[in-house]
Amino acid sequence: MSHKEDNEGKRSPHFTDLYASIPQTCLPIVYHPDYNITFMGLEKLHPFDAGKWGKVIHFLKEEQFITDGSIVEAREATEEDLLVVHTKRYLSRLKWSLVVATITEIPPLLFLPNFLVQRKVLRPLRTQTGGTIMAGKLAVDRGWAINVGGGFHHCSSDKGGGFCAYADITLTIKFLFERVEGISRATIIDLDAHQGNGHERDFLDDRRVFIMDMYNRYIYPGDGYAKRAIKRKVELDWGTEDSEYLQKVELHSEGALNEVRPDIIVYNAGTDILDGDPLGGLSISPQGIIKRDEIVFRAAKRRGIPILMVTSGGYQKKTARIIADSILNLHRQGLIGSEAVEGEGSSSLVTHMTCSSGSAGSKFTAV
């Protein structure tokens, strides 16, 4: 019996809006203004730039790569969507402001009524989570997809942390396994500066998921138990620079994809590897980050494997510009773009349809 048949034997997949059809004319770039967290300045108490996702979109519009009508509008993951992975007990705990304050590392949230915490903090994170799940299906359909948010790789089914309240990577893969024919193997390439202990704990005993994780060995979370799930582990030293880093990215991403050919790649593209990041402790240049993303996308394209990119951690104001520049470079290199969706001769700027789904190192840790 296949895994999909086994899953379906246990329970039928619930109805979800997250797999609603998207017009072929839309670029598989997922975003919603609700991604951004702004509430009385409290978001500034964590070094994470809680408005970076909107800035990425702003820069891409400035370069005339996208318009509001050419990208896919994310939808919020519902409780039923979240229960595909999360326990009811964990979701109930998020109704306590103390728990959310601990996960997000914003202590004053403790003193706010939970309905405000839900609206101003958790709803944006649920919308990003919905965006990752949507982008997973889009990647399979189109060959690539980017969620401008997401990448909450410290959250597992029953525990959040490091600004990660929902396990969007695990959810995306489980949705694909349950709902999309022909998707039975996934590879996670996690290149955030921090170990991705959330998805590692979730897939510890699941041989369908191959995890490559490359991270600063000395920083949060240092989860030895979760490391048992990593099939290709690359531990970096403080201050690792471009030359060594990019050599290892190429060697190990190629090696991982040669070892097991997956049906989908989930690429966690954290920018907290940037030199000067207060939490990452590495010394990678903006050009190094752009080249890193190109290496991973090129490896996927060469093999014809669909790839989903999420943006994950990054704790400097300039990371939004770097993410946008990297996306533009992927397009220039022919690794992404509407040509791949619509066929040759099409423009990279699609403006004539609305692409909402349903239409035809510190006291702080990390994402």
N, C-alpha and C positions, 0 to 999 in steps of 0.2 A: 504493500500500500504506500502511495506517495505521501509526503508530508502534508501536501495540500488536502488530499483526501482524508488524512488522519485528522487535520484541524477541522475540516468540515463535518467529520463524524462527531466531533465533540460539540460543536455548536455552529449554527449558520451565521455567517457574517451579518452584522446589523446594518440597517440603512444608514448611509452617511452622505452628506453633501460634499465631502472632500474629494470624491471621485466623480463629481459632475463633469460633463463634457466641456471642453475648452475649444474655442474656434481655432482651426489650423493656422489662421493668420496671426495669432498671438505669439509673441516670443515667450519661451518657457522660463521667464524670469518672474518670480513670485514676490509680492510685497503688498503691504497695506499700511496706510499712515498710522493705524493703531499699534504698529510694532513699537513705536517710540514711547518711552516712559517719561512723563513729566508730571510732577505733583509737588508743588510748593517748594521746589528745590531739594526735596529729600533724596532724589536720585543722585544728586551730586555728592552724597556722603559715601558712595562707592566709586572707586576709580574707573569703573566701566562707563564708557560714554553711552548713556541710555538713549541717545538720539542719533547714533551713528548711522542707523539703517536709512533714515530719511535723507541724511547727507549723501550717502552713496547714490541714492536715486536722483537727488538734485544734480550731482556731478554728471551722471549719465545723461540726464536731460540737457544739461549745458553743452555736452558734446554731441547732442542730437542723435544719440544712439537709441533712445527710447522716448516715448511720450506716456502720459497717464493711460491712454487708450491702447497702448501696444503691449503692455505687460499684464500678467495675471494677478487679479486681486485675491489675496489670501482670505480664507474664512477661518473663523475661530473653531478650534476643536471642541466638540461637545463632551459632556461627561461620558456618554456612551463610547465615543471615539477613544477617550483616554483610558477607559476600562479594558481596552484591548490589551494593554500592558500593565497599567497601574492597578494596585489593589484599592478596594473601596476604603479600607482603613487609611491608606496614605492620602487619598483625595479628601477624606473627612478631616484629616489633620491640617490640611491647608486652610480650613475654615477658622483656624486659630492664628491670630496676627503674630503671636510669638514664634510660631513655626515658620511663617513666611519671613519674618525679620531675621531669623537664624539662617535660612536658606539663601536669602538675598544679601545678607550681611549689611543690612540697613537697620540698625537698632531702633531708631525712632518709630518704625512701623509697628513696633510692639504696642504703642499707645494709641493707635488708630483703630476705629471700629472696622471689623473685617469686611463689611460691605464696601468700604472705600479701598481697602487693600485689594479686594477682588477686582474692582473696577479699574483702579489706577496702576496696579502692578501685575496681577495674575492674568487679567484679560489680555494685555499685550503679549504676555508669554504664551498664553493659549492660542492666540492668533498666529504667532510665529510657529508654534507647533503644528497648527493646521496647515500653515504654509509649507512646512517641510514635507508633511504627508502628501499634500497636493503635488509638490515638486517631484516626489518619488515616482508617482504615476506618470507625470509629464516626461521625466527622463526616459522611462521605458518607451513611451509613445514617440518621442522626438529625438532620442539619442543623447540629449543633455538637458539639464535644467539647473537653475540657480535659485535657491531661496536666499534673499538678501539678508535674512535673519537666521535664527535657529542655530543648531549646533550645541545643544545643551548636554554636553557629553559627561557631566558629572552626576546626572540624575538617572537613577535606576527605577525599577518598578515600585519599590517601596521606600525610597530615600532620596531626598534632594540635597543640594549643597552647591557651593561655588557659583551662586547666581543662577543655578539651573533647577527649575521647579518641575519641569515635565521632560520625559525621556523621548524627545522627538526623533532621535536616530533609531532607537529600538522600535518605536511606533511605526515609523515609515517602513522599516524592513518587515515587521510583522504584518502590516497591511498588505504589502506586496506579496508575501508568502501566502496569505489567506485569499487574496482576491484576483491576482493576475496570473493567468496561465503561463507556464514557461519560466516563472521566476522561482527558483528553488535554492539558489546559492547567491550569497552576497559577500562582498568584501568591503570592509571599512578601512579607509586610509585616513588615519587621524594625525594631522600635522600641526595641531595646536601645541603650544609650548608645554601644556599640562597633560598628564596621563588621563585618558578617557575612561575613568573607572566605572562610570554609570553603564554605558553599553557593554563594557567588559563583564560586569557582574550579571547583566541580563542574558548574555549569550555564552556564559561560562561553559555550559555543557551542550551547546548547540553546534554540531559539526557542519551545519549549513552555512555558518558565518565565519569568515576568515578575517581576523583583525590584525592590521599593521598599525603600530603606534610608535611614534617618534617624538620624544619629549625630554625636557630638562629633568634629569634624574634626581635633582636635589630639592625640587619644589613640590607644593601641594599637587595631588593628594597623597602620594606615596603609598598607594593602596596595594600592598603585597598580595592580598587574596585575589583581587581583580586581575593582577598581572598574569595569573595562571591562564587567562583566556587569550592572551596575546600570542598569536602564531608567529609574528615577526616583530620583535621588540628591538628598538633602537634608542638607547639611552644616551643623551647628550650631556656634555659638561657645561658649566658656566661659561658664557661669553663665546660660544661657538659662532664662527663667522661664515660668510657666504660660501667660500670655496669648499670647505669640508662639508658644510650643510647640504649644498646642492648635489655634491657627489653622492652623499648618502641617500638623499631623496630619490635620485635616479636609480641608483643601485637597488634599493630596497623596494621601491614601487614596482619596478620591472620584475624584480625577483618574486614579489608577492603575487603579481598577476600571472607570472609563468608557473608558479607553484600550483595555484588553483585558478581556473578560469571561471569567474563569477558571471551571473546574469545581470548584476547591477553593482556599481561602485558607489558607495556613499563617501564623499570626500569632505572631511572636516577641516576647513581651511582657516584656522585661527591666525590672526595677525599679531598675536602677542609674542611672536618670535622677533618682532622688530627691535632693533637696537634702541635701548633707552626705555623699553617697556618696564613699568614699575613692578610687574609680577613675573614676567616670563624669564628674565635672566639670560637671554640669548642676545646675539649681536648681528642680526640679519638686516641688510639694507632694504630699502623699498624696492630696488631693482631685483634683489634676491627673492623677495616675496613674489613678485610678478613672474620671475623665471620659474620658481617652485610650482606655481599654479599651472604654468604652461607645460612643465614636465609631466605633471599628473594627467592633465587633459590629453596631451599628445599620446601618452601610454594607453589611455582608454580608447582614443580614436583609432590608433593603429590596430587595435584588436577588435574594434567594432563593439565595444562594451558600453552600454548606457552609463552615464555618470551624473550624479547629483552632487552639487556643491552647496555647503552651508557655511556661514561666515564665522560663527563661534566667537572666541575671545579676541581681545585687542583693546588695550587700555590707554591709548594715546589719541589725541584729537586728530592727528594726521592719518590714522588708519583708514578712515572713510575714503579719503582721496586715493589711498593705495589700493583699496578694494576696487574702486571704480576704475582706476588705471589698469588693474589686472584684468578686469572684465573686458575693457576696451582692447587690451593686447590679445586676449583669447580670440576676440572677433577679428582683429587684424591678421592673426595667424591662421585664420580659417578653421579654428577649433570649435567656435560657436557662431551662431548667427541665423537669421531667418532663412538664408539660402538652404541651410540643412533641413528646414521645416517645409519650405514652399517650393523648392526646386531652383534650378539655375535661373539667373536673370532677375531674381526678386530683389527688392530693396531691403537694406537692414533696418530701415525705419518704417514701421507699420503704424498707420494712423487712422485707418478707416473703420475699425471696429472696437467696441469696448470689450475688454478681455476679463470680465468678471465670470467666475465659474457659474455654471447653470445656464449661461447663454449658449445658443447653438455655438612666594617670597615676601610677605607683609602680613598684617592682621587680616587683610582681605585675601581671598583665594582666587578663584578664576572661573571663567566659562571654559 
